[in-house]
Amino acid sequence: MNYRMMAVLVATLAISAPACAATRVVVGLTADIRSTNPGVNRDDNTDGVLLNVVEGLVGYGEDGDVKPLLAKTVTVSPDGTLYAFGLRDGVRFHNGKELTSADVLWNWRRYMDPKTGWRCLAEFDGRNGLKVTSVDAPDARTVVMHINHPSTMFLETLARTDCGMTAIMSPASVNPDGSWNRPIGTGPYQFVDWKPGRSVTLWRFADYASPQGSAMDGYVGLKTPYVDQVEFTVVPDPATMKLALETKSVDIAQLLSSDVADVKAAPDLAVMTVSDSSRNTLLFQTKDPLFADKKFRQAIAAALDYKELVDVASDGLSHPNNSAVFERSVYIDPVQRQGFKTDLAAAKMLLQESSYRGETIKLIANKRSPMPSFQVALVTQAMLLAIGVKVKIEVLEWATQLDRYNSGRYQMMSFSYSARLDPALGYEQFSGDKAKEPRKVWDNPQALALIDQAEKTSDQGARRKLFDSLHQMVLDDVPLISLYNGVTVWGYNTRVKGFSPWEGKPRLWDVRTGN
């Protein structure tokens, strides 16, 4: 059945249901999703919608640990190169078919086909060191994966939200010719319709089987879908989003931090502020002749007043964190809390010793709501002028800026990295071989060796020492400046109960409606 026809049918059934009216929640989206294909053509908005629909073998818990999701057990061989996943019983796809190991094999073959365009292919095909050498299904409830060497990052990467959680979907998700159709997942909500530029509609999956747990826990734990229909509606203008919330056109909306006071004062509305492991940063292109000079980068780092910058950019809702380790991580310690020192006299001296001779620096930013890219750029521009560095802000559309980032074509950039819970993944986001991946910022060979060690080490104490060494190297080398972890502001109608976003994304299970 055509999924648009299915949407009409579902709506008709809901209207005609004699027992009670269907419940509905409308969630505002700051931008349209990029596709319905998890982990392929995606961004944070896309992930936030689709992770209500699809699930993987494993997922992240609230504390950043990876836990079983569609798997009920994960067994690792003594040498760390074999992972056996025992599938949960009673899990069904949204088309009613029961999940088996054959479905996992089909999904894995699809992900490993370069034609699919999966974002995380390079993490598993050997290009970045780790390689899945074989995947087998000894029986209908077991999947066995072999990797080429022990890796702490194997499960972490399977669970990554930007990988679409390596979602296990029904083979019916693709057309007979193999082209993408729609996601038929196992999650608490099923995909019904996407009207590009307008809305995405999900419907409660009545046969959803929740993983074990007595409470919500990241993307694992107890998941109970209560609301019959969830509609994500695209409202890119922040002023219009705020008005839509105030007029009850939307029930849940991500807002600008500057909207907090007004929304708090509005009747029947509430506000929550949630921090996450994403990072707002300033990037330096160290291949640029000027930014190749470490003293120039150090001068910029010493010129910034981090508390004032973060206060302005976040409207006082956050605080500085110069570490790649997010503030709720088990790896946060006194070393990680060390930051860049604001010292204008030292900044001016470093500037004199550098190769800077009055050139105008181009700082790329965007005005994508609710990200702080432009606000960070404005404050940075003013603070650098105080030591004699001239900065011109070049405002680009987000898609254009992303292209420039991926190609490495910039001098300096105000940029936000999406959430990474494990510090090794946080460092990996910006570290690597620029010749192979131009988007990488830091290509210090010693740092890359330490990151590689952290990815292969499971002992928490040993990893802590590695991350502390990496942080001290960043403070000296200054390939980028991490400013503060992301903070998202959500406004919601008080008739909505149980809404609990996580890592900047809306989770719709456990949400209820009522007075």
C-alpha positions, 0 to 999 in steps of 0.5 A: 500500500502507498504510504500516503494512502496509508496515512489517509486510512489511519486518519480515517480509522482514528476519526471513526473510532467509537471509543475515544478521540485520537490524541495528538501532539504537534512538535515544531521543527526548526528545519525540515528533515533531509530524508527519511533514510536513517544515517544516510542523508541526515542532520540532527533534525532528521535524527531527532525525528527518525529515532522515534521510528527506528532502533538498532541492536544497541543504543546509548543510555543516559550516562553515555554507556552503550546498552542492548536495545534490539539485542537482549544480550551482547557477548564479547569473546575474550580476545575482543574480536567477536560480538554475539548479539542475542535478539529480543523475542517479540519484536515486530516491524511496523508491517507486522513481521517479526524481527529475525537475524536474517533482517539484521544480515540484510541491513548490514549488507545494505549499509556496507554497500557504498551505493547506500551512502551510509554516513558511517561506512568508513567506520566499519570497512577498514578505512579508519582502522576498524573493519567488520570482517564477517557477519553470520547468523547461526540461528534466527535469534543470534547474530555474530560479528567479527572485527579485525582487532579489539575496539572500544569504539565498535559498540559506541559507533553502532549506537551513534545517532548520526549513524542512524543507530545502525537501524535495523529495518524491514527489507520492505523499506526499499523498493523492488529495485533497491531504491529507498522507499520509507523506514519500516522500523521497530520503534514506538512510533511508525512513519506515516507521511512526509510532506517536504518543507511542511510536516512529518507524521508519525503514528503510535505503533500498537504492537511496540515491544519495549526493551527492559527497564523501569524508566526512560534511559537515553534511547534504551530503557522503558519506552511507552508510546501513549500519544496516537499521532505525532506531527512534526511541523516545519517552522524555520523562523524563530519568531514564528515558532514562538508565536506558534507555541503561544497560540497553541498551534504547536505543543512542543518547540525548540526556542531561542534562549532569548525567548525564555522569559517571554514564554515563561510568562505566557499562560499554560506554557512551560520552559525547560533548558537541557544541556547535551554533549554537542559542542560550540566551537571556533575552528582554525584551518591550520593549512592556511599560511596564517593559521599554520602559525601556532603563536597566532592561534595562541594569541586568539585563544588568550584574547577571548573572555570565555565567560562573557562570550558564553554568557552572550551566546547562550543568554546566560544559560550555559558556562564555558567548557574548553574540553572535548569531554562533555561536562557530565562525562565520567571522564571529567576531572580537574585536568579537563576543567583546565581551560584557556587563560584570558590574558590580553597582555600575553595575547598582544605579545604572542600576536607580535611574535606571530606572522600576523601583519594586519590582514583581515581574517574571514570568520564564517558563520551562519544564522541557523536557529537556534544555533549560536554560530552568528552570536559567537562570531560577533563577540569573537570579532569584537574581542579580537579587535581589542588586540588588533586582529581585524575580522570580517564575518562571512554569513553563509546558509547552513548547507553552504557552510557545511560544504565549506567545512567538509572541504576545508575551505575556510580560515576560521569558522564558528561551528557546532559539532553534534553530540558525541558521548564517548570522548574518543569519538569527540576527539575523532570528530575533529582529528584526522588526516586532512589529506584524506578527510579535509574536514578534519581540524587537528592532524597532530601525529602524536594526538592521533596515536593517543586517540587510536589508543583510547579507541582500543582501550577499555580500562577507564583509568587508562583512558582517563590518562589518555584524554587528559594528555589530549586535552593538555595538547589541545590547550597548547596546540590550539587547533580549535577552541571548544567554547561550551556544550550545547544547551537547548531550550524547549517550550511546551504546552502544560497539557503535555506531560512526560516530555523529556528531550535528550541530547538535543533531540525530542523523544516522544515515548512517555509523552501524554496529553491532559489537563 
